[in-house]
Amino acid sequence: MSANGTDGQTSARRKIWGWGLEGEGLTPSEIEQLAGTFAGRWEVGAGRVLEPPRVDELELRAPRLAAPASLAAAFSTEPYERAAHTYGRSFRDLVRAFRRDYAHAPDLVAFPRGEDELVSVLEWCGETGAAAIPFGGGSSVVGGVEPDVGEGYRGTVSVDLRHLAGVLEVDPVSRAARIAGGTLGPALEAQLKPHGLTLRHFPQSFEWSTLGGWIATRSGGHFATLYTHIDEFVEAIRVVTPRGTVQTRRLPGSGAGPSVERLFSGSEGTLGVITEAWMRVQPRPRLRAGASVRFAAFGDAVDCAREIAQSGLHPANCRLLGHEEALLSGSGDGSHAILVLGFESADHDLGPWLARALEICASHRGQVREEGKSDPAAVWRSAFLRGPHLRDAVVRLGLVAETFETAVTWDRFGPFHEGVLAAVRQAMDRACGGGVVTCRFTYVYPDGPAPYYSVYAPGRPGAELEQWDEIKLAASEAILALGGTITHHHAVGRDHRRWYLREVPSLFTDALRGAKAELDPAGIMNPGVLMSPAAARSGR
């Protein structure tokens, strides 16, 4: 068992600055080709490629805390570990890493080797006045794992859950599995496979995110319709809080008051650490059917997606790529929007479902991909899986490249979409002198879609953060003003907090603070996420 992996999850070191393991990512020739893709739009060249940081060139603040002797074996002050637990994987994180700015590196990194040791770590943090930041796969893109907690703490501890990992128990009769919170996606699926089962939850961060992280952030996964969020699969949950452990009962459903599981789903580490959960699993799909459909008009594609979402067909994949999204992902030439459809089953033939979906597409002037031509769905899927590596490379080229996502009802989508695009384009013109914003639907519900926007714009050396902050501000204000949610599946973290607090009713935030004050009296759990650090610590 290495210092950077356990239970076979990985034995190589993760990058301290970007996606994946050291040595992974685009090759220099691929980065040069990528530069050529954007060269026709802006002044971009391979000669501007930013070099990622090395641990030996970082100036980390000396730890302000010393681990107690009784827990010394569970803690690390190694520079690599502190650097690797400083950031998530957002644009802002990348830019600051390239600037060698690791000002908020945790003082200590804890690797509890069991639940009892985790309890002791949290007790020590409470007694010491140290903030505790739960860390699963470190793939947050909203500042959810950054130890930026303000001045009210004696120091910060990143609590890495990698040793609390594995599929612990399988109930094939009820079709459920008890899984430890620190289990990474690939290990989770590999351990369910011999049982012929799958959780079938595949967010883009699947490779470097954990079950506990998925539940804590209400992760969106594989399904584009019906069961889209992880909380649909939670049967029971176990959480270690500073006040004690919460364990719920296994039940297929219950009407006994508010759901305890739902309190912790989306709590983002502010109430405690999710150590394990019983999850509803299912047989691995063995039957699949799919198609790619082109639409000359984006509006026709939107209407088609809405009808499919309301049809009861429940496709596993129903992702709509706007014209620019199709072009930049290589799925199309920019002349058409593309609807990627997919059905999966472990039980029945899917031909009738796909046939009906294609009838709906035809009624909205959709054209199915011709035989013999490249499959846009396969091209887009490949780009989607490589997306984090591609984004890292684009940022290394000096571009502003980031995403934001939301959800809105169908009746509002038309003016909402136009308003968001207008606000973002104006902000890009002001901040960057131009840029491109693309759109796709990641999920569709009977009552509305979840649009996902990507921004690409020229960056000015030394001003990239300010450029993105201006664009993000414009996008977020437009989203709230036009009736959308500040986030559909990226979570709140620190980055979305100010808009989240405007979105939810103030009485609810008061109730959430009350729950936190009861479960976390010293306010040590992930301060600054969901609510301000001061409010989190005071409980007010």
C-alpha positions in Angstrom: 0.0 0.0 0.0 1.6 3.2 -1.1 1.2 6.7 0.3 -0.9 7.7 -2.7 -3.2 4.8 -3.1 -4.9 2.0 -1.3 -7.0 -1.1 -2.1 -5.6 -1.0 -5.6 -7.1 2.3 -6.5 -3.8 3.7 -7.8 -0.1 3.4 -7.1 1.1 6.5 -9.1 1.2 10.0 -7.9 -1.5 12.4 -8.9 -0.6 15.7 -10.4 -0.5 18.6 -8.0 -2.0 21.0 -10.6 -4.3 19.3 -13.1 -6.2 16.2 -14.1 -4.9 12.7 -13.6 -1.6 11.2 -12.9 1.9 12.6 -13.4 2.9 12.0 -17.0 -0.7 11.8 -18.3 -2.4 14.4 -20.5 -1.9 15.7 -24.0 1.5 15.3 -25.7 3.4 18.3 -26.9 2.4 17.5 -30.5 -1.3 17.3 -29.4 -1.0 20.6 -27.6 0.5 22.1 -30.8 -2.4 20.7 -32.8 -4.9 22.2 -30.3 -3.2 25.5 -30.6 -3.8 25.4 -34.3 -7.6 24.8 -33.6 -7.8 28.2 -31.9 -5.1 30.0 -33.9 -7.7 31.0 -36.6 -9.7 32.8 -33.9 -7.1 34.3 -31.6 -3.4 34.7 -31.2 -2.5 31.4 -29.8 0.7 29.5 -30.3 2.6 26.5 -28.9 5.3 28.9 -27.8 3.0 30.2 -25.1 2.5 26.9 -23.4 2.6 27.4 -19.6 4.8 25.0 -17.7 3.1 23.3 -14.8 4.6 23.6 -11.3 6.9 21.2 -9.6 6.8 20.5 -5.9 10.5 21.5 -5.4 9.8 25.1 -6.7 6.9 25.8 -4.4 7.2 28.0 -1.3 4.7 26.5 1.1 4.0 28.3 4.4 5.4 26.4 7.4 2.8 24.3 9.1 1.0 26.1 11.9 -0.1 22.8 13.5 1.7 19.8 14.8 0.0 16.4 14.9 -0.5 14.9 18.3 1.8 11.9 19.1 -1.1 9.5 19.4 -2.1 10.3 15.8 1.2 11.1 14.2 1.1 8.0 11.9 -2.2 9.3 10.3 -0.8 12.8 9.4 1.6 14.1 6.8 3.4 17.4 6.3 5.1 16.3 3.1 5.3 19.1 0.6 3.8 16.9 -2.1 0.8 15.9 0.0 0.2 19.5 1.1 0.4 20.8 -2.5 -1.8 17.9 -3.9 -4.5 18.8 -1.3 -4.5 22.6 -2.0 -6.7 22.8 -5.1 -9.6 21.1 -7.0 -9.6 21.1 -10.7 -11.3 24.4 -11.8 -9.9 27.0 -14.1 -9.2 29.3 -11.2 -7.3 26.4 -9.5 -5.2 25.7 -12.6 -4.3 29.4 -13.1 -3.1 29.8 -9.5 -1.2 26.5 -9.7 0.6 27.7 -12.9 1.5 30.9 -10.9 2.9 28.7 -8.1 0.4 30.3 -5.7 -0.2 27.7 -3.0 -0.9 30.2 -0.2 -3.8 28.1 1.1 -2.0 24.7 1.3 -3.3 22.7 4.3 -1.0 22.7 7.3 -1.5 19.0 7.7 -3.0 16.2 5.6 -4.7 13.4 7.5 -5.1 9.9 6.2 -7.3 8.1 8.7 -7.0 4.4 8.4 -10.4 3.6 9.8 -13.5 5.2 11.2 -12.2 5.2 14.7 -9.1 7.1 13.6 -11.3 9.5 11.7 -13.3 10.2 14.8 -10.1 10.9 16.7 -8.8 13.3 13.9 -12.1 15.3 14.0 -12.0 15.4 17.9 -8.4 16.7 17.8 -9.4 19.4 15.1 -12.3 20.5 17.3 -10.1 20.8 20.4 -7.3 22.5 18.5 -9.5 24.9 16.6 -8.4 23.5 13.2 -10.6 23.5 10.2 -11.2 20.0 8.7 -11.8 19.8 4.9 -13.0 16.3 3.7 -11.1 15.2 0.6 -12.2 12.4 -1.7 -10.9 12.5 -5.2 -10.1 16.2 -5.2 -12.0 16.9 -8.4 -14.1 19.8 -7.2 -14.5 22.6 -9.7 -16.1 25.0 -7.3 -13.6 25.5 -4.5 -15.0 22.7 -2.4 -11.7 21.2 -1.2 -9.5 24.3 -1.0 -8.4 25.1 2.6 -9.4 28.8 2.3 -11.2 29.2 5.6 -10.6 32.8 6.7 -8.7 33.9 9.8 -10.8 32.2 12.6 -8.9 28.9 12.7 -5.5 28.0 14.1 -4.8 26.0 10.9 -6.3 23.7 8.3 -6.3 19.9 7.9 -7.2 18.2 4.7 -8.9 14.9 5.6 -8.2 12.4 2.8 -10.6 9.4 2.8 -8.6 7.1 0.6 -8.1 4.4 3.2 -11.9 4.2 3.9 -12.5 2.5 0.5 -14.0 -0.6 -1.0 -17.3 -2.4 -1.6 -17.9 -3.9 1.8 -21.0 -6.0 1.4 -23.4 -6.9 -1.4 -27.1 -7.8 -1.0 -28.1 -9.5 -4.3 -31.7 -10.1 -3.1 -32.5 -6.5 -2.4 -30.0 -5.4 -5.1 -27.9 -3.1 -2.9 -24.3 -2.7 -1.9 -22.6 -1.2 1.2 -19.7 0.9 -0.1 -17.1 2.9 1.8 -17.1 6.7 1.2 -13.5 7.0 0.0 -14.0 4.5 -2.9 -13.0 5.9 -6.3 -15.4 5.3 -9.3 -13.2 2.8 -11.2 -12.6 0.7 -8.0 -16.2 0.8 -7.1 -17.3 -0.6 -10.5 -14.5 -3.1 -10.7 -15.6 -4.6 -7.3 -19.3 -4.7 -8.3 -18.6 -6.3 -11.7 -18.0 -9.9 -10.4 -21.5 -9.7 -8.9 -23.0 -8.7 -12.3 -24.0 -5.4 -10.8 -23.3 -1.7 -11.4 -24.1 1.5 -9.6 -24.2 3.0 -13.1 -23.2 6.5 -12.0 -20.6 8.0 -14.3 -19.9 11.7 -13.8 -17.2 13.1 -16.0 -15.0 13.1 -12.9 -15.7 9.4 -12.4 -12.0 8.4 -12.5 -11.0 10.8 -9.8 -14.1 11.2 -7.6 -15.5 9.1 -4.7 -18.8 7.8 -3.6 -18.7 10.0 -0.5 -17.9 13.0 -2.7 -20.7 12.1 -5.1 -23.2 12.0 -2.2 -21.8 15.1 -0.5 -22.1 17.2 -3.7 -25.3 15.6 -5.1 -23.4 14.5 -8.2 -25.0 14.1 -11.6 -24.0 10.9 -13.3 -24.7 8.7 -16.3 -28.5 9.1 -16.8 -29.6 12.0 -18.9 -33.2 11.4 -17.8 -35.0 9.9 -14.8 -32.3 9.0 -12.2 -29.8 11.8 -12.8 -28.5 12.5 -9.3 -26.7 10.2 -6.9 -29.2 10.8 -4.1 -31.7 8.6 -6.1 -29.5 5.6 -5.4 -28.8 6.2 -1.6 -30.7 3.6 0.5 -28.9 4.3 3.8 -26.0 6.4 5.0 -23.3 6.6 7.7 -21.8 9.9 8.6 -19.2 10.8 11.2 -19.9 14.3 12.6 -18.0 16.1 15.4 -20.9 15.3 17.7 -21.1 11.6 16.9 -22.0 9.1 14.2 -25.3 9.1 12.3 -26.4 5.8 10.8 -29.7 5.5 9.0 -31.8 2.4 8.4 -32.0 0.5 5.1 -35.4 1.0 3.6 -36.8 1.0 0.1 -38.7 4.1 1.0 -40.2 5.9 3.9 -42.6 8.6 4.8 -41.4 9.0 8.3 -40.6 12.7 8.4 -37.9 14.6 6.5 -35.3 12.3 5.0 -32.1 12.0 7.0 -30.2 10.9 3.9 -31.3 14.0 2.0 -29.9 16.2 4.8 -26.4 15.0 4.2 -26.8 14.7 0.4 -25.5 18.0 -0.8 -24.0 19.0 2.5 -20.6 19.3 1.0 -18.6 18.2 4.0 -20.1 21.0 6.2 -21.9 18.6 8.6 -19.6 15.6 8.8 -17.8 13.0 6.8 -19.7 10.3 4.8 -17.9 7.1 5.6 -20.2 4.6 3.9 -23.6 4.2 2.3 -25.9 1.4 1.2 -26.5 2.1 -2.5 -29.1 0.8 -4.8 -27.4 -1.1 -7.6 -28.6 -2.8 -10.7 -27.7 -5.5 -13.2 -25.1 -4.5 -15.8 -26.8 -3.4 -19.1 -26.3 -5.9 -21.9 -28.6 -4.4 -24.5 -28.0 -1.0 -26.1 -29.5 1.0 -28.9 -28.7 4.5 -30.0 -28.6 7.1 -32.8 -27.3 10.6 -33.6 -29.7 13.1 -35.0 -28.9 16.4 -36.8 -31.0 19.5 -36.6 -30.4 22.6 -38.8 -32.3 24.8 -36.3 -31.4 24.7 -32.6 -35.0 25.5 -31.7 -36.2 22.4 -33.4 -33.7 20.3 -31.5 -34.8 21.9 -28.2 -38.5 21.1 -28.9 -37.5 17.6 -29.8 -35.6 17.1 -26.6 -38.5 18.4 -24.6 -41.0 16.0 -26.3 -38.6 13.0 -25.7 -38.2 14.1 -22.0 -41.9 14.1 -21.6 -42.6 10.9 -23.5 -41.8 8.5 -20.7 -39.2 6.7 -22.9 -36.5 7.6 -20.4 -33.4 7.3 -22.6 -30.1 6.9 -20.7 -28.5 9.4 -23.1 -30.4 12.4 -24.5 -27.7 15.1 -24.8 -28.2 17.9 -27.2 -25.0 19.6 -28.6 -25.5 23.1 -29.9 -23.9 24.1 -33.2 -20.7 25.5 -31.7 -20.5 22.6 -29.2 -20.7 20.1 -32.0 -18.0 22.0 -33.9 -15.5 22.4 -31.1 -15.9 18.8 -29.9 -15.3 17.5 -33.4 -18.8 15.9 -33.5 -20.0 18.1 -36.4 -19.0 21.0 -38.7 -21.0 23.6 -37.0 -23.9 23.6 -39.4 -26.2 21.5 -37.3 -27.1 20.8 -33.7 -26.8 17.2 -32.8 -29.0 15.1 -30.4 -27.2 12.1 -29.1 -29.7 9.4 -28.1 -29.0 6.1 -26.2 -31.0 3.4 -24.5 -29.7 0.7 -22.2 -31.3 -2.4 -20.6 -30.4 -5.6 -18.8 -33.8 -7.0 -19.5 -35.5 -6.2 -22.8 -35.0 -5.3 -26.4 -34.8 -1.6 -27.0 -35.8 -1.4 -30.7 -39.3 0.0 -30.0 -38.0 2.7 -27.7 -35.4 3.9 -30.1 -37.9 3.7 -33.0 -40.4 5.9 -31.1 -37.7 8.4 -30.2 -36.6 8.7 -33.8 -40.3 9.2 -34.8 -40.3 12.2 -32.5 -37.0 13.5 -33.9 -38.4 13.2 -37.5 -41.5 15.2 -36.5 -39.1 18.1 -35.5 -37.1 17.9 -38.8 -34.3 15.8 -37.3 -32.1 13.8 -39.7 -30.6 10.5 -38.5 -26.9 10.0 -39.2 -26.4 8.2 -42.5 -24.8 4.7 -42.6 -21.1 4.7 -43.3 -20.5 8.2 -41.9 -18.5 8.9 -38.7 -20.7 8.6 -35.6 -21.0 12.0 -33.9 -22.0 10.3 -30.6 -18.7 8.3 -30.6 -16.7 11.4 -31.4 -18.4 13.4 -28.7 -18.0 10.6 -26.1 -14.3 10.5 -26.8 -14.0 14.2 -26.4 -16.1 14.1 -23.2 -13.9 11.5 -21.6 -10.8 13.4 -22.5 -12.4 16.7 -21.6 -10.4 17.4 -18.3 -7.1 16.7 -20.1 -8.1 18.9 -23.0 -9.2 21.7 -20.7 -5.8 21.6 -18.9 -4.1 21.9 -22.3 -6.2 24.8 -23.4 -5.4 26.7 -20.2 -1.7 26.0 -20.7 -2.1 27.8 -24.0 -3.1 30.9 -22.1 -6.8 30.8 -22.9 -9.7 31.5 -20.6 -11.5 28.1 -20.7 -14.2 27.2 -18.2 -17.8 26.0 -17.9 -20.9 26.8 -16.0 -24.2 24.9 -15.8 -27.7 25.3 -14.6 -31.3 24.1 -15.0 -34.5 25.9 -15.9 -38.0 25.1 -16.8 -39.0 24.6 -20.5 -41.3 27.5 -20.6 -38.4 29.9 -19.6 -35.7 28.3 -21.7 -35.9 30.4 -24.8 -35.5 33.8 -23.2 -33.3 32.4 -20.5 -30.8 31.0 -23.1 -30.7 34.2 -25.2 -30.3 36.3 -22.0 -27.4 34.2 -20.7 -25.7 34.1 -24.1 -26.0 37.9 -24.4 -24.7 38.5 -20.9 -21.7 36.2 -21.4 -20.8 37.5 -24.8 -20.9 41.1 -23.6 -18.6 40.2 -20.6 -16.2 38.3 -22.9 -16.0 41.3 -25.2 -15.2 43.6 -22.3 -12.8 41.3 -20.5 -11.2 39.4 -23.4 -12.0 41.3 -26.6 -14.1 38.4 -27.8 -14.6 34.7 -27.3 -16.9 31.7 -27.9 -19.6 30.3 -25.7 -21.1 26.9 -26.5 -24.1 25.1 -25.1 -25.2 21.5 -24.6 -28.0 19.8 -22.6 -26.5 17.4 -20.2 -29.8 16.3 -18.7 -33.4 16.7 -19.7 -36.4 16.4 -17.4 -40.1 16.5 -18.2 -40.2 20.1 -16.8 -36.9 21.5 -18.1 -33.4 21.0 -19.3 -30.0 21.4 -17.7 -28.0 23.5 -20.1 -24.2 23.3 -19.8 -22.2 26.2 -21.2 -18.5 26.3 -22.1 -16.4 29.5 -22.5 -13.3 29.9 -24.6 -11.6 33.3 -24.9 -8.2 34.8 -25.3 -6.4 35.4 -22.0 -4.0 38.2 -21.0 -0.9 37.0 -19.1 -1.4 37.8 -15.5 -5.0 38.8 -15.8 -6.7 35.5 -16.5 -8.4 35.2 -13.1 -9.9 38.7 -13.4 -11.1 38.0 -16.9 -12.9 34.8 -15.9 -14.3 36.4 -12.7 -15.9 39.1 -14.9 -17.4 36.5 -17.2 -18.5 34.2 -14.3 -20.2 37.2 -12.5 -22.2 38.1 -15.6 -23.2 34.5 -16.2 -24.3 33.9 -12.6 -26.2 37.1 -12.3 -28.0 36.4 -15.6 -28.8 32.8 -14.5 -30.4 33.9 -11.2 -32.3 36.9 -12.8 -33.7 34.7 -15.5 -35.0 31.9 -13.3 -32.2 29.3 -13.3 -30.3 27.6 -10.5 -26.7 28.6 -9.8 -25.7 25.0 -10.2 -27.3 21.8 -11.3 -24.5 19.3 -10.6 -21.2 21.1 -10.0 -22.1 21.8 -6.3 -21.9 25.1 -4.4 -18.4 25.0 -2.8 -16.9 28.4 -2.1 -17.3 29.7 -5.6 -21.1 29.6 -5.8 -21.8 30.5 -2.2 -22.9 34.1 -2.7 -25.5 33.1 -5.4 -26.6 30.0 -3.6 -27.5 32.1 -0.5 -29.6 34.3 -2.7 -31.3 31.4 -4.4 -32.5 29.4 -1.3 -35.1 30.9 1.2 -33.4 32.6 4.1 -35.4 30.6 6.6 -33.9 27.4 5.1 -30.4 28.8 5.4 -31.2 29.6 9.1 -32.4 26.0 9.6 -29.2 24.6 7.9 -27.1 26.8 10.1 -29.0 25.4 13.1 -28.3 21.8 11.9 -24.6 22.6 11.6 -24.5 24.2 15.0 -25.9 21.0 16.5 -23.7 18.5 14.5 -20.6 20.7 14.4 -20.6 23.0 17.4 -17.0 24.3 16.8 -17.7 25.0 13.1 -14.7 23.1 12.0 -16.2 21.2 9.0 -15.3 22.7 5.6 -15.8 26.4 6.6 -16.8 28.7 3.8 -18.7 26.1 1.8 -22.5 26.7 1.5 -22.2 29.5 4.1 -19.5 32.0 5.3 -16.8 30.7 7.6 -17.9 33.1 10.4 -21.6 32.0 10.1 -20.5 28.4 10.0 -18.5 28.7 13.2 -21.0 30.7 15.2 -24.0 28.7 14.0 -25.8 32.0 13.3 
